[in-house]
Amino acid sequence: MTTLASPASHGPASAAATDIFAAHEEIWDRIARWCLMTAIFLSGWGLLRVGQINLTFSDLFFLISFSISALRGRLSVTPFRSLTPFWLAGLVMMLGGLFIGSIINGDPLRWVNIALQYTVAFLCIPILLMQQEEGTIRKAPLIFMLGIACSEAVGIAASAFLTYHDTLHWLGDGFITGNGRLGSMAGQPNPNGAVVAFSLPMLLYSMRHRLIGGLAGVACLILLLWGLMLSASFTGFSASLLAIFTTLLLMGVRYIFRLGLAVAVAAGLFFASGAPLPKAFQERVGNAVESGDINQAGTFLNRSQLMEEAWDFAEDYTVIGMGVDRYRELSAYDNPVHNLFLLIWNEGGAIAFCGLILLLGLIALLAANGLRTSRDKGAMAVAVVLVFLIYTLSYPHMYSRMWVMPVMVALATIYVPRKARPEAARLIYARPVGPQPLPEL
């Protein structure tokens, strides 16, 4: 005669198995979370690469976090909620147009690289970020800003004691350029100016929400602004001013007055001290500001020539593009046009261009809609997205994580679920893979 086991006989073993599984689950989730935070911290450090391939340390930590989260079933299937189908449609249209152009006029193998890069940047990053806990995402802007501040600290210290020739062999020709501009850990002066512009709204947000102390916040502000001046990037300088003004304006009048007064006092003390501006900054930015002649702003004239050429090319590639990376080959200047809209139009044709417009339109809409949810978070998101849109007018393909990560971090602070864990229906699948705890009898 078979006797059924009583619940008490299996209770302790079942409870122990459940505890072990829960501890195992917590460890892996913690590893994934810390890898993601590390990826955000290092996302502006383009110089830290794995060997000679286009894989940064930030990418490596992100892929580890993504892989663990995927195996645990912790990826959001609707990162942008009801707008997710439109987001996917825009990405498919852009990559599809580039694919058609590459099949007909270019090299399909080049498309594979671009497609993977854009997929990671515009799809994998949001579906990982949007399922994080609210407490984790709340600190993400601070983490990104601290990463850039540390990058500027490294660059400022190096520029004080080292020269272009000292750093050329180890850090390349962009860390400190031949004319004295600072690229810092971003790798080049113009991207360095961009990541500073992204960081400033995040710094204001972090100070507003007391994620960082006042003294530490001022120290970070000094590092960021000094690194910005040493980068001597006119676009970075303009984007930074606009980002600060936008953030303060949307956060409220009282906040503008207090911070504006502090900035005015700091600027007055700087100019009263007689300290000179960095030479490269004065030549590339200061002269253009003083004279009002934008042609003196860095390489603006060269970029405008590329844009004129791109308009001429567009007449022949309006419907079907020339294919990925073909612009550089066909250009008389041996460079891609420094304008994302014109580059996508020429290389991917009308379909890719419409996809890009849809993606950028959704980014702007998501940021602006954030003002209804939270004025401070919305202000930060609008300013960060504004910086991104400014650089679409002065840069070619923008799939690098230093461009996309700050935008997605800012949007995640608004749209991450307000629960300890997202609902199962919003995950790719509801239960983690692997061994499950024994059921209670």
N, C-alpha and C positions, 0 to 999 in steps of 0.2 A: 504494500500500500504506500503510495507516494504522499509525502507530507509537504504541504506548501510552506515555503520559508516565510517567517513572519517579518514585517517591516523592520522590527528592531534588530533582526539578525544582519541585515544589510545596511542599516542606517549609518553607522560610523564609517564603513568603507565607502559608501556613496558620498557622504559628506566630505571625506578626505580627498576623494577623486575630484569632486567639484572644486574644492579649495586649491588643489594643485593646478587644475585647468585654469581657474581664474587668475592665479599668480602667473602662470605661463602666458595667458592672454595679456595681462597687464604689462609684462616685460616687453613683449613684442610691440605693443601699441606705444609704449614709452620710447622704444628705439626708433620707431617710425616718426614719432613726433619730434624727437631731438634731431634726427637727420633732416627733417623738413626745416626746422629752425636754423640749423647750420647752413642748409642750402639758401635760405633767405638771407642770412648774414653775409654769405660769400657771393651772392648773386651779382654784385658789382665788381668782383675781383676777377676780371677777365684774364689776368696774367697767370693765375694759378690753373694750369692745365695738366691733364693726364698725358704725359708724353708730348708728341708733336701733333696729335689729332685735335679736332675741334670739340673737345670734351673737357669742360672745366671741372674743378672740384665741386662747385655748386651743382653742376649737372649730375655728378656722381652721387652726391648725397641725396639729391632729389630722386634719382632713379631707385636708390635703396629704399627710401621712404615709400615711393610709389609701389614698388614691388611687394613690400611687406603689407601695405594697405590693400593691395589687390588680392593677395592671398588670404587676407583676413576678411575680405568682403566689405571694406570700409571706403568705397569710392562712390561719390554721389553721381547718380545717373541723370540728375537734372540740376547742374550747377547754377544755372540762371533761371531756375523755376520755369514759368510758363514761356519764357523767351528762349529756352534752350533749343527748340526745333529751328527757330530763325537763326540762332547762332551757328548751329550745325550746317544749315543751308548756306550761310555766307561763307563758311570755311570750305565746304565742298565746292561751291561755285568758284572761289578763288583758286583752289588747287586744281580743279577740273579744267579751268581755262588755261592755266600754266601747263597742264599735261597735254592738252590738245595742241598748243603752240609748240611744245617740245617734240611731240610725235611728228608733226608736219614739217616744222622748220628747224628744229634743234636736236638735242641729244636727250632721250628719255632718262638715261642714267643720271644726268644732272638734276632732273626733276625729282628723282627718288630722294636725294639728299635734302632738297628744299622742302619737300612734302613732309619728311620725318621731322625736320626742325620746326616747321609751322605747327604740326600736329602736337608735338610736345609742348610748345609754347602756348598755343591757343586752345588746346583741349585737355591735355594731361594736367597742366598746372591748375586750371580751375576745378576740375573734378576731384583733385586731391585737396585743394585748399578749402573748398566749400563744404567738406564734411568734417572739418576739425571742430573741436570744442570751442565755444565762444571765448573762454578764458585764454586759450592758446592764440586765437586769431586777434584778440584784443591787443596782445603784445607784439604781434608780427610787424606793424609799422615801426615800432621802437627798435626791433631787432634789425630790420633793414637799415634804418638810419644809423644805428651804432656801427654796423658793418662799413658803411661809407665813411663815417667819421674816423674809424680806425684806419681805413685806406688813406684818407687825407693826412692823418697823423704820420703814417709811414712815409708818404710822399714828401711832406713838408720837412721832416727830419732828414730825409735823404738829400733833398735839394739844398739844404743848408750846409751839408758837408761833402757832397759828392757832385760830380759833373756828368755830363752826357757820356763821356768816354769811360768813366768809372762804372757806369751801370749798363752800358751797351751790351757787353758780353753776357751778363747774367739776366738782365730784365728786358732786353730789346731796345729798339730805338724810340719807343713811345712812352716809357716810364718817365724819362726826362729827355726832351727832344733837343736837337742841336741848337735851336734858338731859345732854349731855356724854358719852354712851356712844360707844365707838369701833367703827365697822364696818370700818375700814381698807379694803384693796382688795377684800375680800369683798363690800362694798357695803352690808351691814347688820350690826348688832351680833350678832344670834343666829347667822347663818351664820358670822360671824367666830369666835364661840366654838366652833362645830362643827369648823371646819377646824383650829383649834388642838388640839382633842381628838383629831382624826385624826392630827395630826402628832406628838404626844407619844410614842405607841408606836413610831413610825418613828424618832424621835430615839434612843430607848433601843436599838432594834435597830441603828442605825447606829453608836452608840458601842460596843455590844457586839462588833460585827464590825470595829471600827476603820476604818470608812468615813469617819469624821470624828475629828479629834484631840480630846483631852480638853478643852483650853481653848476651842476653837471650839464644842464640844458644850455646854459650860456657858454660853457666850455666847448660843447659840441657845435654850437652856432659859430663860434670863432673859428674852429677847425674847418667847418664846411665853407664858410665865406672866404677864408684865406686860401683854401685849396681851390675854390672857384676862381679867385683872382690869379693864382699861379697857373691855372689851366689856360687862361687868356682866351676863352671861348666866347665869342660875341653871342652866339645862339644860346649857350649855357647861361650867360649873364642876363640876357633878355628874358629867357624862360624862368629863371630864378626870381627875378623881380616880379614878373607877372604871377608866378605861383604864390609868392608871399602875399601880394596884394589881394589876390582872389581868396586865399584862405582866410585872411584877416577880415575881409569884407563880408564873407558869408558866415563867419563865426559870430560877428556882432560888433557893434560900435564900441562898447566898453573895452572889449579885448583889443580892438585896433588902437585905441587911445593908450592903453597901458604898454603894449608891446612897441607901438610906434614911438612913444616917449623914450623907452629904453634904447631902441635902435638909434634914435636921433642923438641921444646923449653919447652912445658909444661911437657913432660916426663923428660927432663933434670933437671928442677926445682924440680920435685917431688923426683927424686933420690938424688939430691944434698941436699935436706932438711933432708935426713936420715929417712924419715917417713917409718915405717915398712909396709910390705904387710900384709893383713889379714891372720891370721894363717891358716884358712881352705883353702884359695887360694894357699898359699905356699905349703901345704901338698898335695893337689889334682891336682894342675895345675903346680905350680912352679917347683916342683921336677921332674915332667915328662918332662917339657921343658928343664930343666938344664941337665938331664941325657940322654934325648932322648929315654927313655924307656916308651912306651905307656902303658905298664902294670901297671904303677904307676898312670895312669890317672883315678882317681875315681873308678868306678865299671866296667871298660872295661873288665877285666878278667871274671866277672860273665856274662856279656852280650855275650862274645864270646862263653862261654859254652852253653848258650841258643841257639845261632845260629848254633852250631854244632848239637845240639839235633834237631833243626828244619830241618836241611838238612836230618837227618835220617828219621824224620816223613814224609818228602816230597815224599819219595819213595813209601809210601803207599797211599798218598792222592794227587797224581799228577793230576788225572782227576776230581774226585769228592772229595771235601774237607771234613774236619771233622765237619764243622758247626761252627757257631758263638759262641765264648767264650769257645769252647771245648778245645782249646790248653792249657789253664790254668789247666783244669781238668786232662789232659793226661800227662802234663809235670812233670818230676821228681823234678823240682824246684818250682812248684806251681806258676809259673809266665808265662805270655805270652812272646813270643820272642820279644825282643826290636829291631825289624826290620820290617817295614811295608810290604816290598815285601814278606818276608818269611811267615809273619803272614797271609796275604791275600792268598798266594799260599796254605798254609796248611788248612786254614779254608774254602776257597772258590774254590780251585782247579784251573785248567788251565783257565777256562772261566773268573773267577774273576781276576786272575793274568793278563790276557791280557787286561781286562778292566782297571785295575789300570795303566798298562804301557801306554795305550792310553791316559788316563787322564793326567798323569804326562808329557807325551810327548807333549800334546797340551799346557799345562801350560808353558813348556820351550819354545815351538815354539812361543807362543803369546808374551812372554817376549822378546825373541831375536828379533822378528819382530818389536817390539816397538822402537828399535834403529833406524829404518828407518823413523819413524814418528817424534820422538823427542829424541835427544841424551841423554838429562838429564833424562827424564821420563823412557826411555828404560834402562838406566844405573841403576836407582833405582829398576825397575821391575826385571831386571836380577839378581841383588844382593839379593833381597827379595826372589825370587824363588830359588836361589842357597841355601839360608839358609834353606828353606823348604825342599829341596831335601836332604840336609845334615841330617836333622832330620828324614827323612824317613828311614835312615839307623840305627837309634838309638832309635826309638820309635815304640810302637804298633799302634793301630788304631788312626788316626789323623783327627777326625771329629770335635774336639772342635773348637769353634770360635777363640780362641787365635792362632790357627795354620792357619786357612783358611782366616780369615778376612784380615790380612795384605797382603796376596797374592792377593786377589781380589781387595783390595783398590789400590795396585800398578798397577794392570792390568787395572782397571777402569780409571785411569788417562790417559791412552793411548787410550782406545777404547770407552769412553763415547762419544755420538754424539756431534759434535761441533755446536750445536744450543741451543737456549733457551729451546726448548722442542723437544723431539724426534719426528720423523715422526709418523703419525698415523699407518702406515703400520707396524711399528716395535713394536707397543704396542699389548698387548693381545686382547684388543678391543678398538675401536677408541674413543668412547664417554663415559664420566663418568656416573655412575649409579646415580639414585636419580632424584629429580625434575629438570626440565630443564627451562631455562628462556623463557618468552613468546616471540613468534616471532614478529618481526617488521611488521606492516601492511602498 
